[in-house]
Amino acid sequence: MSMSFERYMLDMVQPMRDDLTRVGIQELRTAEEVEQTLPNAKGTALVVVNSVCGCAAGQARPGVAEALQHDITPDHLYTVFAGQDKEATAKAREYFTPYPPSSPSIALMKDGELVHFIERHQIENRSAADIAADLTDAFDRFCR
């Protein structure tokens, strides 16, 4: 891959990263960051597996942003980027068993354990508002 193509790809995906970081979600870019963060996150943690696909842009990222306007939200907010930060994404997915790898996807963890998971097939054919409602229901159940 040429350096100009790599730079182009970085420039192209930066707005997709910004959709989540601008609403307060911290990127985990390496497997080490994931390993140091997820199992040690006390309380609740939202983990968004971001992606370049249309359903991430049209439903997942806007749904997450809308859900974070709720009065009850997770203690910690994280994201990994599938296809971009491959090692970080693979490490994060280890915490999402028994679910198969899926991107985009959204995990809610409590004290390092998975308590709610939204797979790609549950994102693709739903609106951002539907995803936000699913998440706020989970926030109400697990984040009090």
C-alpha positions in Angstrom: 0.0 0.0 0.0 1.4 3.4 -0.9 1.7 6.1 1.8 -0.7 8.4 -0.1 -3.4 5.7 -0.1 -2.9 5.1 3.6 -3.1 8.8 4.3 -6.3 8.9 2.2 -7.8 6.1 4.2 -6.9 7.8 7.5 -8.5 11.1 6.2 -11.5 9.2 5.0 -12.2 7.4 8.3 -11.4 10.3 10.6 -15.0 11.8 10.4 -16.3 8.3 11.3 -14.1 8.3 14.4 -15.1 11.9 15.2 -18.8 10.9 15.2 -18.2 9.0 18.4 -15.3 10.9 20.0 -17.2 14.2 19.8 -19.9 12.7 22.0 -17.3 11.7 24.7 -16.4 8.2 23.6 -12.8 7.2 24.1 -11.0 5.3 21.3 -9.1 2.2 22.2 -6.6 1.9 19.4 -4.4 -1.0 20.5 -4.9 -4.5 22.0 -2.9 -3.3 25.0 -5.3 -0.4 25.6 -8.3 -2.7 25.4 -6.7 -5.3 27.8 -5.8 -2.6 30.3 -9.3 -0.9 30.1 -12.2 -3.3 29.6 -11.6 -5.9 32.3 -10.8 -3.2 34.8 -13.7 -0.8 34.0 -15.6 -0.6 37.3 -19.4 -0.1 36.8 -20.8 0.0 33.3 -19.0 0.4 30.0 -20.4 0.9 26.6 -18.1 -0.4 23.8 -19.0 0.5 20.2 -17.4 -1.5 17.4 -17.3 1.2 14.8 -17.1 0.5 11.0 -17.0 2.2 7.7 -20.3 0.5 6.5 -23.5 2.4 5.8 -25.4 1.0 8.7 -22.7 2.3 11.1 -23.1 5.8 9.6 -26.9 5.7 9.2 -28.0 3.9 12.3 -25.3 2.8 14.8 -23.3 6.0 15.4 -26.4 8.3 15.4 -28.3 5.8 17.6 -25.4 5.7 20.1 -25.2 9.5 20.1 -28.9 9.8 20.7 -28.8 7.2 23.5 -26.1 9.2 25.3 -28.6 12.1 25.7 -30.5 9.9 28.1 -30.4 10.8 31.8 -28.9 7.4 32.7 -25.7 6.5 30.8 -22.8 4.1 31.3 -19.9 5.1 33.5 -17.4 4.5 30.7 -17.6 5.0 26.9 -15.2 3.2 24.6 -14.9 2.4 20.9 -12.7 0.3 18.7 -12.7 0.6 14.9 -13.1 -2.7 12.9 -10.9 -2.8 9.8 -8.8 0.0 11.1 -7.5 -0.9 14.5 -7.6 -4.6 13.9 -5.7 -5.8 17.0 -7.8 -3.6 19.3 -11.0 -4.8 17.8 -10.0 -8.5 18.0 -9.1 -8.1 21.6 -12.4 -6.3 22.4 -14.3 -9.1 20.7 -12.8 -11.6 23.2 -15.0 -10.0 25.8 -18.2 -10.4 23.7 -18.5 -14.1 23.7 -20.6 -16.0 22.8 -21.4 -13.5 20.0 -19.6 -13.9 16.7 -17.5 -11.0 15.4 -19.9 -8.3 14.0 -19.4 -4.8 12.9 -20.8 -2.5 13.7 -21.9 -3.8 17.1 -22.6 -2.3 20.5 -21.7 -4.0 23.8 -22.7 -3.0 27.3 -20.5 -4.4 30.1 -20.9 -4.3 33.8 -17.8 -4.8 36.0 -16.0 -6.4 33.0 -18.9 -8.8 32.1 -21.0 -8.5 29.0 -24.7 -7.8 29.9 -26.2 -6.5 26.6 -25.1 -6.8 23.0 -26.5 -5.5 19.7 -25.2 -7.3 16.7 -24.9 -6.0 13.1 -28.1 -7.8 12.0 -30.0 -5.9 14.8 -28.6 -2.6 13.5 -29.0 -3.0 9.7 -32.8 -2.9 9.4 -33.6 -0.6 12.3 -33.6 3.2 12.6 -31.1 5.1 14.8 -34.1 5.9 17.1 -34.8 2.2 17.5 -31.2 1.5 18.4 -31.2 4.5 20.8 -34.4 3.1 22.4 -32.7 -0.4 22.7 -29.7 1.2 24.4 -31.6 3.4 26.8 -33.7 0.4 27.9 -30.4 -1.4 28.6 -29.0 1.7 30.4 -32.1 1.8 32.6 -31.7 -1.9 33.5 -27.9 -2.0 34.0 -26.6 1.5 34.7 -28.5 2.5 37.9 
